[in-house]
Amino acid sequence: MTVGIPKEIKNNESRVGMTPAGVFELTKNNHTVYVQSGAGEGSGFFNQDYQQVGATILDTIGQVYAMSDMIVKVKEPIAEEYGLIQEGQIVFTFFHFASSEALTKAMLKSKAICIAYETVEDEDGTLPLLTPMSEVAGRMAIQQGAKYLEKPVKGKGVLLGGVPGVSPGRVLVLGAGTVGIQAAKMAAGLGAQVTILDVNMKRLRYLNDIMPSHVVTGFSNEFNIRKHIKTNDLIIGGVLLKGAKAPNLITRDMLKDMHPGTVIVDVAVDQGGCVETTKPTTHEDPVYIIDDVVHYCVANMPGAVPYTSTVALTNVTLPYVLKLANLGWRSACKLDSSLEKGLNVVEGEIVYNEIAETFQLEPVLV
Ligand SMILES: NC(=O)c1ccc[n+]([C@@H]2O[C@H](COP(=O)([O-])OP(=O)(O)OC[C@H]3O[C@@H](n4cnc5c(N)ncnc54)[C@H](O)[C@@H]3O)[C@@H](O)[C@H]2O)c1
């Protein structure tokens, strides 16, 4: 198969669909790989790194799309890319179809095979291609939170680890899923006192077993949240209700109970946030202050660390890319039910129930 890696052209996107390690695996399996010149630069991978493992560098995005059976990228195609996608071409990337009718219509029109990272689903219901981005965001949440606790950026002026003779900072983590666990681990590693709240007792039991003793678990309810926000310096929002808006666990009136300079990092901002006063921000302008509480609500946190995010993402996408290249999409999806769940739009038809429902269409079986 010929596999194309275009440069991402969405604003501020520095990740790339494949690392040289991935190209190495494909060329080893006798596939041809075309990489657009400069595609990996934002993530620290240069043309010669790809050439050394057998890729051919092409000058333009148009050439990459025109010469490839399968396109592997990161973000959903934007309008400039719609016309480049070929009939019957496999496009393996994040799509988030339900949030864009224009994209859905364009992909239906293209008659391509659109396999979405975000709907590849394991038997236990987990989303293996989304997990690494939550891991990145969870860890980053503490790094960012620690920075905004500093006084010059209007934080409380607390060093999370404390020093001999001074108590460490306190971190409250809402949600003990992927984001929450990674945030708790990082905060604990810095020496902070961590409280992690969830409604899922199984998760809390698990955390209680594996975390050090300065990470304590608690049940998430309004009473406990109101109690903890009074004493914590940094609050991380990492709750998720699958397919729904995140619940407002911290309401506007609660901000006045927090110490001035408390920092909230609401990672769940992409699902509306779990704080009533959350509104999405960008890496250029990541924070705002309401009632003396610093809010960090960047909706694409992994975008700030493209090297780590690219490697983390491609580690998990590569086995599927190899299957698709070795077997073709029909056989690969027949043999791998997780990958089959990634099929969203196939040759001009929507094949994924929730997307069809969003646009009030009947899904078609493949
Ligand atoms: N901002 C970003 O850049 C970024 C990056 C990655 C993920 N995210 C988002 O972070 C959020 C969390 O993702 P995740 O992968 O950790 O999800 P997850 O499903 O692994 O974990 C969510 C946890 O929230 C818990 N929860 C549900 N209701 C709760 C409540 N009322 N109180 C406390 N806990 C509750 C669940 O029991 C679960 O343990 C999602 O919205 C995800 O989209 C954002």
The ligand as an SDF file (V2000), in Angstrom:
LIG
                    3D

 44 48  0  0  0  0  0  0  0  0999 V2000
   -8.2170   19.8560   27.6120 N   0  0  0  0  0  0  0  0  0  0  0  0
   -7.5590   18.9150   26.9580 C   0  0  0  0  0  0  0  0  0  0  0  0
   -6.6230   19.1790   26.2110 O   0  0  0  0  0  0  0  0  0  0  0  0
   -7.9440   17.4810   27.1530 C   0  0  0  0  0  0  0  0  0  0  0  0
   -7.0850   16.4620   26.7360 C   0  0  0  0  0  0  0  0  0  0  0  0
   -7.4540   15.1280   26.9960 C   0  0  0  0  0  0  0  0  0  0  0  0
   -8.6690   14.8480   27.6260 C   0  0  0  0  0  0  0  0  0  0  0  0
   -9.4940   15.8810   27.9960 N   0  0  0  0  0  0  0  0  0  0  0  0
  -10.7740   15.6720   28.6810 C   0  0  0  0  0  0  0  0  0  0  0  0
  -10.5740   15.3480   30.0500 O   0  0  0  0  0  0  0  0  0  0  0  0
  -11.7720   14.7290   30.5530 C   0  0  0  0  0  0  0  0  0  0  0  0
  -11.4250   13.4830   31.3380 C   0  0  0  0  0  0  0  0  0  0  0  0
  -10.9220   12.4940   30.4420 O   0  0  0  0  0  0  0  0  0  0  0  0
  -10.4790   11.0480   30.9670 P   0  0  0  0  0  0  0  0  0  0  0  0
   -9.8380   10.3750   29.8080 O   0  0  0  0  0  0  0  0  0  0  0  0
   -9.7490   11.1330   32.2460 O   0  0  0  0  0  0  0  0  0  0  0  0
  -11.8940   10.3700   31.2340 O   0  0  0  0  0  0  0  0  0  0  0  0
  -12.1590    9.0240   32.0630 P   0  0  0  0  0  0  0  0  0  0  0  0
  -13.4290    8.4560   31.5430 O   0  0  0  0  0  0  0  0  0  0  0  0
  -10.9450    8.1630   32.0850 O   0  0  0  0  0  0  0  0  0  0  0  0
  -12.3820    9.5470   33.5590 O   0  0  0  0  0  0  0  0  0  0  0  0
  -13.4580   10.3270   33.9450 C   0  0  0  0  0  0  0  0  0  0  0  0
  -13.7370   10.0660   35.4110 C   0  0  0  0  0  0  0  0  0  0  0  0
  -14.7200   11.0070   35.8330 O   0  0  0  0  0  0  0  0  0  0  0  0
  -15.4660   10.3360   36.8520 C   0  0  0  0  0  0  0  0  0  0  0  0
  -16.6840   11.0660   37.1740 N   0  0  0  0  0  0  0  0  0  0  0  0
  -17.8870   11.0920   36.5340 C   0  0  0  0  0  0  0  0  0  0  0  0
  -18.7530   11.8730   37.2050 N   0  0  0  0  0  0  0  0  0  0  0  0
  -18.0790   12.3680   38.2780 C   0  0  0  0  0  0  0  0  0  0  0  0
  -18.4330   13.2150   39.3580 C   0  0  0  0  0  0  0  0  0  0  0  0
  -19.6600   13.7300   39.4710 N   0  0  0  0  0  0  0  0  0  0  0  0
  -17.4800   13.4990   40.2800 N   0  0  0  0  0  0  0  0  0  0  0  0
  -16.2260   13.0010   40.1850 C   0  0  0  0  0  0  0  0  0  0  0  0
  -15.8560   12.1650   39.2090 N   0  0  0  0  0  0  0  0  0  0  0  0
  -16.7690   11.8540   38.2680 C   0  0  0  0  0  0  0  0  0  0  0  0
  -15.6880    8.9640   36.2500 C   0  0  0  0  0  0  0  0  0  0  0  0
  -16.1190    8.0300   37.2350 O   0  0  0  0  0  0  0  0  0  0  0  0
  -14.3030    8.6690   35.6890 C   0  0  0  0  0  0  0  0  0  0  0  0
  -13.4880    7.9750   36.6360 O   0  0  0  0  0  0  0  0  0  0  0  0
  -12.6200   14.4730   29.2950 C   0  0  0  0  0  0  0  0  0  0  0  0
  -13.5800   15.4890   29.1650 O   0  0  0  0  0  0  0  0  0  0  0  0
  -11.6190   14.5390   28.1690 C   0  0  0  0  0  0  0  0  0  0  0  0
  -12.2290   14.8490   26.9310 O   0  0  0  0  0  0  0  0  0  0  0  0
   -9.1430   17.1860   27.7540 C   0  0  0  0  0  0  0  0  0  0  0  0
  1  2  1  0
  2  3  2  0
  2  4  1  0
  4  5  1  0
  4 44  2  0
  5  6  2  0
  6  7  1  0
  7  8  2  0
  8  9  1  0
  8 44  1  0
  9 10  1  0
  9 42  1  0
 10 11  1  0
 11 12  1  0
 11 40  1  0
 12 13  1  0
 13 14  1  0
 14 15  2  0
 14 16  1  0
 14 17  1  0
 17 18  1  0
 18 19  2  0
 18 20  1  0
 18 21  1  0
 21 22  1  0
 22 23  1  0
 23 24  1  0
 23 38  1  0
 24 25  1  0
 25 26  1  0
 25 36  1  0
 26 27  1  0
 26 35  1  0
 27 28  2  0
 28 29  1  0
 29 30  1  0
 29 35  2  0
 30 31  1  0
 30 32  2  0
 32 33  1  0
 33 34  2  0
 34 35  1  0
 36 37  1  0
 36 38  1  0
 38 39  1  0
 40 41  1  0
 40 42  1  0
 42 43  1  0
M  CHG  2   8   1  16  -1
M  END
$$$$
